[in-house]
Amino acid sequence: MEINEQGVTAAQARVLATLRDAGRALTLGELQERTGLHPNTLRGHLDAIVAGGNASRIASRSGGRGRPAWSYLAREPEYAALAMALASGLDRGRATDSDLDSDTSDGEGQARTLDPAAVRGGRAWGEQLRSQLGAVEDGRERVLLALAHTGFAPEADGDRVTLNACPILEAARSHPAVVCAVHLGLVEGVLGAEGAGLRPRPETLGCVVSLP
């Protein structure tokens, strides 16, 4: 895979390409095996990649003592992730509308119906992220990590999660029934359970997710 992004050096691009080709989180040791780089060199490249928003650093807790083992997961370009989610939703078959319990309230008493295929696509995306974040066992912790990884700047308050950013805000404002539906499905896919709720607020940000 060839990486051509602003602010990424050629050496960092090779490390980022390795992460994206893996399709899952990689430890420092795994990256060293795949790139042949010295661990200290790798750490410098990874710090820059994470700081630039191109990857997330994940603490893998195995239940043992001591510091957690860190792994690194590449971020997908937002348009690519959305396209994949929508295509997956359409490919999953012609589910009936009863498959979707996602009429959401905008906080002013009006219901907004979210697109069923988009929710299915979001679930497929979320399931992929859940697999990539397999070292994170707690479902709610995994949801927060996935939302941060995908650019939503989540803030949790009990079972409610406020999304303070949107990686594809203009698309959400133009097509909330589709884009917000993908985001709801994403949460359910990462959580591994249906029944989440979403109050879209693409006009002002601050969308609220309620976890089951």
ROVEX-465068 format. One record per residue (C-alpha): residue in three letters; x, y, z. Coordinates in steps of 0.5 Angstrom, whole numbers. Layout:
! residues N
{zaba->ALA, x->X, y->Y, z->Z}
...
//
This chain:
! residues 212
{zaba->MET, x->0, y->0, z->0}
{zaba->GLU, x->3, y->7, z->-2}
{zaba->ILE, x->1, y->13, z->3}
{zaba->ASN, x->1, y->20, z->1}
{zaba->GLU, x->-1, y->24, z->6}
{zaba->GLN, x->1, y->31, z->8}
{zaba->GLY, x->6, y->31, z->14}
{zaba->VAL, x->8, y->24, z->14}
{zaba->THR, x->15, y->23, z->12}
{zaba->ALA, x->17, y->17, z->8}
{zaba->ALA, x->19, y->13, z->13}
{zaba->GLN, x->13, y->14, z->17}
{zaba->ALA, x->9, y->13, z->11}
{zaba->ARG, x->12, y->6, z->11}
{zaba->VAL, x->10, y->4, z->18}
{zaba->LEU, x->3, y->7, z->17}
{zaba->ALA, x->3, y->3, z->11}
{zaba->THR, x->5, y->-3, z->15}
{zaba->LEU, x->-1, y->-2, z->20}
{zaba->ARG, x->-6, y->-1, z->15}
{zaba->ASP, x->-4, y->-7, z->11}
{zaba->ALA, x->-5, y->-11, z->17}
{zaba->GLY, x->-12, y->-9, z->18}
{zaba->ARG, x->-11, y->-10, z->26}
{zaba->ALA, x->-8, y->-7, z->32}
{zaba->LEU, x->0, y->-9, z->32}
{zaba->THR, x->5, y->-9, z->38}
{zaba->LEU, x->11, y->-6, z->37}
{zaba->GLY, x->14, y->-13, z->37}
{zaba->GLU, x->10, y->-15, z->31}
{zaba->LEU, x->12, y->-8, z->28}
{zaba->GLN, x->19, y->-9, z->29}
{zaba->GLU, x->19, y->-16, z->25}
{zaba->ARG, x->15, y->-13, z->19}
{zaba->THR, x->19, y->-7, z->18}
{zaba->GLY, x->26, y->-9, z->21}
{zaba->LEU, x->27, y->-3, z->24}
{zaba->HIS, x->30, y->-2, z->31}
{zaba->PRO, x->25, y->-1, z->37}
{zaba->ASN, x->27, y->6, z->39}
{zaba->THR, x->26, y->8, z->31}
{zaba->LEU, x->20, y->5, z->31}
{zaba->ARG, x->17, y->9, z->37}
{zaba->GLY, x->19, y->16, z->34}
{zaba->HIS, x->15, y->14, z->28}
{zaba->LEU, x->9, y->12, z->32}
{zaba->ASP, x->9, y->18, z->36}
{zaba->ALA, x->9, y->22, z->30}
{zaba->ILE, x->4, y->18, z->27}
{zaba->VAL, x->-1, y->18, z->33}
{zaba->ALA, x->0, y->25, z->34}
{zaba->GLY, x->-2, y->27, z->27}
{zaba->GLY, x->-8, y->23, z->28}
{zaba->ASN, x->-7, y->17, z->23}
{zaba->ALA, x->-7, y->12, z->28}
{zaba->SER, x->-9, y->10, z->35}
{zaba->ARG, x->-5, y->7, z->41}
{zaba->ILE, x->-9, y->2, z->45}
{zaba->ALA, x->-7, y->-1, z->52}
{zaba->SER, x->-8, y->-8, z->52}
{zaba->ARG, x->-9, y->-11, z->59}
{zaba->SER, x->-8, y->-18, z->60}
{zaba->GLY, x->-10, y->-18, z->67}
{zaba->GLY, x->-3, y->-19, z->69}
{zaba->ARG, x->1, y->-14, z->73}
{zaba->GLY, x->5, y->-8, z->71}
{zaba->ARG, x->5, y->-3, z->65}
{zaba->PRO, x->0, y->-5, z->59}
{zaba->ALA, x->2, y->-7, z->53}
{zaba->TRP, x->1, y->-2, z->47}
{zaba->SER, x->-1, y->-4, z->40}
{zaba->TYR, x->-3, y->1, z->35}
{zaba->LEU, x->-8, y->1, z->30}
{zaba->ALA, x->-9, y->5, z->23}
{zaba->ARG, x->-14, y->10, z->22}
{zaba->GLU, x->-18, y->10, z->16}
{zaba->PRO, x->-20, y->16, z->11}
{zaba->GLU, x->-27, y->18, z->13}
{zaba->TYR, x->-30, y->17, z->6}
{zaba->ALA, x->-27, y->10, z->6}
{zaba->ALA, x->-30, y->8, z->12}
{zaba->LEU, x->-36, y->11, z->10}
{zaba->ALA, x->-36, y->8, z->4}
{zaba->MET, x->-35, y->1, z->6}
{zaba->ALA, x->-40, y->1, z->12}
{zaba->LEU, x->-45, y->3, z->7}
{zaba->ALA, x->-43, y->-2, z->2}
{zaba->SER, x->-43, y->-7, z->7}
{zaba->GLY, x->-50, y->-5, z->9}
{zaba->LEU, x->-53, y->-6, z->2}
{zaba->ASP, x->-49, y->-13, z->1}
{zaba->ARG, x->-52, y->-16, z->8}
{zaba->GLY, x->-59, y->-17, z->4}
{zaba->ARG, x->-66, y->-14, z->4}
{zaba->ALA, x->-67, y->-14, z->12}
{zaba->THR, x->-74, y->-12, z->13}
{zaba->ASP, x->-75, y->-5, z->17}
{zaba->SER, x->-77, y->-9, z->23}
{zaba->ASP, x->-69, y->-11, z->24}
{zaba->LEU, x->-68, y->-3, z->26}
{zaba->ASP, x->-71, y->0, z->32}
{zaba->SER, x->-68, y->6, z->31}
{zaba->ASP, x->-73, y->12, z->30}
{zaba->THR, x->-69, y->17, z->34}
{zaba->SER, x->-71, y->24, z->37}
{zaba->ASP, x->-68, y->30, z->36}
{zaba->GLY, x->-70, y->33, z->43}
{zaba->GLU, x->-75, y->37, z->40}
{zaba->GLY, x->-81, y->31, z->40}
{zaba->GLN, x->-80, y->30, z->33}
{zaba->ALA, x->-78, y->23, z->31}
{zaba->ARG, x->-72, y->22, z->25}
{zaba->THR, x->-72, y->15, z->22}
{zaba->LEU, x->-65, y->12, z->20}
{zaba->ASP, x->-64, y->8, z->14}
{zaba->PRO, x->-64, y->1, z->16}
{zaba->ALA, x->-59, y->-1, z->11}
{zaba->ALA, x->-54, y->5, z->13}
{zaba->VAL, x->-55, y->2, z->20}
{zaba->ARG, x->-53, y->-5, z->18}
{zaba->GLY, x->-47, y->-2, z->15}
{zaba->GLY, x->-45, y->1, z->21}
{zaba->ARG, x->-46, y->-5, z->25}
{zaba->ALA, x->-41, y->-9, z->20}
{zaba->TRP, x->-36, y->-3, z->21}
{zaba->GLY, x->-37, y->-3, z->28}
{zaba->GLU, x->-36, y->-11, z->28}
{zaba->GLN, x->-29, y->-10, z->24}
{zaba->LEU, x->-27, y->-5, z->29}
{zaba->ARG, x->-29, y->-10, z->35}
{zaba->SER, x->-25, y->-15, z->32}
{zaba->GLN, x->-19, y->-10, z->31}
{zaba->LEU, x->-20, y->-8, z->38}
{zaba->GLY, x->-20, y->-15, z->41}
{zaba->ALA, x->-15, y->-14, z->47}
{zaba->VAL, x->-20, y->-9, z->50}
{zaba->GLU, x->-25, y->-14, z->53}
{zaba->ASP, x->-30, y->-9, z->57}
{zaba->GLY, x->-35, y->-7, z->52}
{zaba->ARG, x->-37, y->0, z->54}
{zaba->GLU, x->-29, y->2, z->54}
{zaba->ARG, x->-29, y->-1, z->47}
{zaba->VAL, x->-34, y->3, z->45}
{zaba->LEU, x->-31, y->10, z->47}
{zaba->LEU, x->-24, y->8, z->45}
{zaba->ALA, x->-27, y->6, z->38}
{zaba->LEU, x->-31, y->13, z->38}
{zaba->ALA, x->-24, y->16, z->40}
{zaba->HIS, x->-21, y->13, z->34}
{zaba->THR, x->-26, y->14, z->29}
{zaba->GLY, x->-26, y->22, z->31}
{zaba->PHE, x->-32, y->23, z->35}
{zaba->ALA, x->-29, y->26, z->41}
{zaba->PRO, x->-33, y->22, z->46}
{zaba->GLU, x->-35, y->24, z->53}
{zaba->ALA, x->-38, y->19, z->57}
{zaba->ASP, x->-43, y->20, z->63}
{zaba->GLY, x->-46, y->14, z->65}
{zaba->ASP, x->-50, y->10, z->60}
{zaba->ARG, x->-50, y->17, z->56}
{zaba->VAL, x->-44, y->19, z->51}
{zaba->THR, x->-44, y->26, z->48}
{zaba->LEU, x->-40, y->26, z->41}
{zaba->ASN, x->-37, y->33, z->41}
{zaba->ALA, x->-34, y->32, z->34}
{zaba->CYS, x->-36, y->29, z->27}
{zaba->PRO, x->-31, y->26, z->22}
{zaba->ILE, x->-36, y->27, z->16}
{zaba->LEU, x->-40, y->33, z->19}
{zaba->GLU, x->-42, y->36, z->12}
{zaba->ALA, x->-45, y->30, z->10}
{zaba->ALA, x->-48, y->29, z->17}
{zaba->ARG, x->-52, y->35, z->16}
{zaba->SER, x->-54, y->34, z->9}
{zaba->HIS, x->-56, y->27, z->10}
{zaba->PRO, x->-57, y->25, z->17}
{zaba->ALA, x->-62, y->19, z->16}
{zaba->VAL, x->-56, y->16, z->13}
{zaba->VAL, x->-50, y->18, z->16}
{zaba->CYS, x->-52, y->18, z->23}
{zaba->ALA, x->-55, y->11, z->22}
{zaba->VAL, x->-48, y->9, z->20}
{zaba->HIS, x->-46, y->12, z->27}
{zaba->LEU, x->-51, y->8, z->31}
{zaba->GLY, x->-50, y->2, z->27}
{zaba->LEU, x->-42, y->3, z->29}
{zaba->VAL, x->-44, y->3, z->36}
{zaba->GLU, x->-48, y->-3, z->36}
{zaba->GLY, x->-43, y->-7, z->32}
{zaba->VAL, x->-37, y->-5, z->37}
{zaba->LEU, x->-41, y->-6, z->43}
{zaba->GLY, x->-43, y->-13, z->40}
{zaba->ALA, x->-51, y->-12, z->42}
{zaba->GLU, x->-57, y->-8, z->39}
{zaba->GLY, x->-61, y->-3, z->43}
{zaba->ALA, x->-57, y->3, z->43}
{zaba->GLY, x->-60, y->10, z->42}
{zaba->LEU, x->-58, y->16, z->38}
{zaba->ARG, x->-60, y->23, z->38}
{zaba->PRO, x->-57, y->27, z->32}
{zaba->ARG, x->-55, y->34, z->33}
{zaba->PRO, x->-51, y->35, z->26}
{zaba->GLU, x->-53, y->42, z->26}
{zaba->THR, x->-50, y->44, z->33}
{zaba->LEU, x->-46, y->38, z->34}
{zaba->GLY, x->-47, y->34, z->41}
{zaba->CYS, x->-50, y->28, z->39}
{zaba->VAL, x->-52, y->24, z->44}
{zaba->VAL, x->-51, y->16, z->44}
{zaba->SER, x->-55, y->12, z->50}
{zaba->LEU, x->-52, y->5, z->51}
{zaba->PRO, x->-56, y->-1, z->52}
//
